[in-house]
Amino acid sequence: MKSYDKAPTTFPQQVELLRSRGLIIPDSAAAEIFLRQTNYYRFSAYCLPFETVRHSFTAGVHFSDVQALYEFDRKLRALVDYALETVEIIIRARAAYHLAHVYGAFAQEDKNNFYFDEPSYATWIEKIRTETDRSREVFIGHYKRTYSEYPALPIWVVMEIMSFGSLIRLINNMYKKDAIAIAQSFGIHDRIFRSCLLSFSYVRNICAHHSRLAGKNLRVRLELPGHEEWVESADKRYIGAIILSLAYFMRSAEVEKDALARWQDDVERLLVSQINGLDITALLGLKKGLPHIPGWRNEKHELFGNS
């Protein structure tokens, strides 16, 4: 292990460094402005698909090509984030509904309703108390002033202020029969459901930090729901597999068909972007274009992993 010895560089130096590596930059001033707004380190991640080896650009690549990929990724994050929000809210609703009807309004207050061990439950419920105390939602203030049970909240209220991480911990500690009931409402095995939740949470954090999705190895252990050919059509380590999974969840949850179709249209239009010969489909880990992947749009498709 060695000490970090790289000195900070000025914006003009950054431009010249990119030029020395083969990037074509006709307008230095415009490039400097973009780097001022972006951060060189963030920009350099979008250079990767245009490099033959690290820090050596393929011939004919312009600064504007990297900018185009940066803009493509911004639009991709927005589309993925919309789907993640839609799916997360549905999962929260179904978890709250199931727990309330099986265990009552204060389901989360009894450790015996879950598989938590004592220390894990104590940590989790304390996190819920902290999230409750920090909330500035009007409905929390009203509940606090009105009901003696505070800080305990009905499960359907808790779901509105609970972090996604706390929700995942709750689902991971449900008894199998409860996790199966929620997963089956989406038509999938509870193992696949849990896998998707962890992957969605990871990607959600990427979107929240405005980080790169295109071409990035997500390093998640996603088990794909949906059509059996998806395993051969999508590399599970890349965002294309997440996009297929989100489409599956929205369709299974009976999201309004026009809304789902509009989202799919927007995704398809974005994925045919032309950026200096880049294979956008491959960059997202897809073996073929979305319209050619069975089950991407079909209302009825054969599921696998449901047993």
Secondary structure, DSSP 8 states (H G I E B T S, - for coil): ----------HHHHHHHHHHTT-B-S-HHHHHHHHHHH-HHHHHHTTGGGEEETTEE-TT-BHHHHHHHHHHHHHHHHHHHHHHHHHHHHHHHHHHHHHHHHH-TTGGG-GGGB---HHHHHHHHHHHHHHHHH---HHHHHHHHH-TTTT---HHHHHHHS-HHHHHHHHHTB-HHHHHHHHHTTTS-HHHHHHHHHHHHHHHHHHHTT---TT----------S-TTHHHHB-TTSHHHHHHHHHHHHHHTT--HHHHHHHHHHHHHHHT--STT--HHHHTTBSS-GGGSTTSS-SS----S--
